[in-house]
Amino acid sequence: MKSLKNVVYGLLPIIVIAVYSAIYKIDPLRVIQQKPFLILMFLGFYLLQNMIDAIRDKLITNLPYWTVLKARLTGNAYGLILPGWMGQELTRALSYNPKLKNLKKGLGFSIAEGFIDTVAICLLYLVFLPFYFSSIQLIFILVALGNILGWGIGISFIYHTHDRIGKIEDYIMNSLRLDSLTLNYMEFKSYIRSGIKDKFPLLLIISFASFWVQGLYFYVITHNVILSSFIMGIYMVGALIPIPSEAGVGELILSLLLSPQNVIITRISYLISNASGFLFSGDLSFKEVKNGITLISKERNGKLLD
């Protein structure tokens, strides 16, 4: 059943692109033939964005640059078929594990990266929102503000309680019969804190710049740097909605600002670029990622993430 679900996740964006193409009576193959340079441009800016973010990830993890770059690309690839933290954050942690020899540490660093990614994406959208505000964007404004608030409260709580367990945490862990994991949980919190301690402003600036650079792809289409920055922001905020590969949401957002042909080529480019990460996955198999999900989801004996 889970394997079938993963297949559905993987096929959903392709199905949505096919339906969108049928609605607008567009042949995706013809669009690819007519605009292959846009795919190459998207891939180029995508790789550049990840190369910039890898600088930030190196500052967080203190791992070799090539290790964190491969982990980021691999995480993006698995994010196409695994929703939420199970795709990007867990995959990056598993990629770090051969070097760190500590999955708690890798997952703590990876979640710190996810926090900064999310805040940077939302800020990119909100900074350029005044230039193109419309009432239809209220849902995306709420998503952006909700993510900043939610992540901010959560990470701030972890940052300031890294050396202790609060009453709410203690109640939740006892209710879920996870009290044997207390020491592991506290260690995990300490790694999130150490990843961003005294570096948060710099890490956020690097991440903001990386997504802005990726948005230059849209400048190739619009020839307007403000509009291209805004499109990138709202497009990435759409990716925060928990739908595999932004299927449907991505098409809707881009349709507000681009022609149907450019929507299709962008969505195809997005899938190709993210899927390119499988080329860098090395020895990290899908089975290993699934085992990691099972370990984190079901372990109850105090050996979680050892």
Salt bridges, closest charged atoms under 4 A:
ASP53 OD1 - ARG56 NH1 3.55
ASP53 OD2 - ARG72 NH1 3.98
ASP57 OD1 - ARG56 NH2 2.65
ASP57 OD2 - ARG72 NE 2.69
GLU89 OE2 - ARG92 NH2 3.73
GLU113 OE1 - ARG92 NE 2.78
ASP117 OD1 - ARG56 NH1 2.71
ASP117 OD2 - ARG72 NH1 3.23
ASP163 OD1 - ARG164 NH1 3.31
GLU169 OE2 - LYS189 NZ 3.05
GLU187 OE1 - LYS104 NZ 3.70
GLU251 OE2 - ARG267 NE 2.88
ASP306 OD1 - LYS104 NZ 3.49
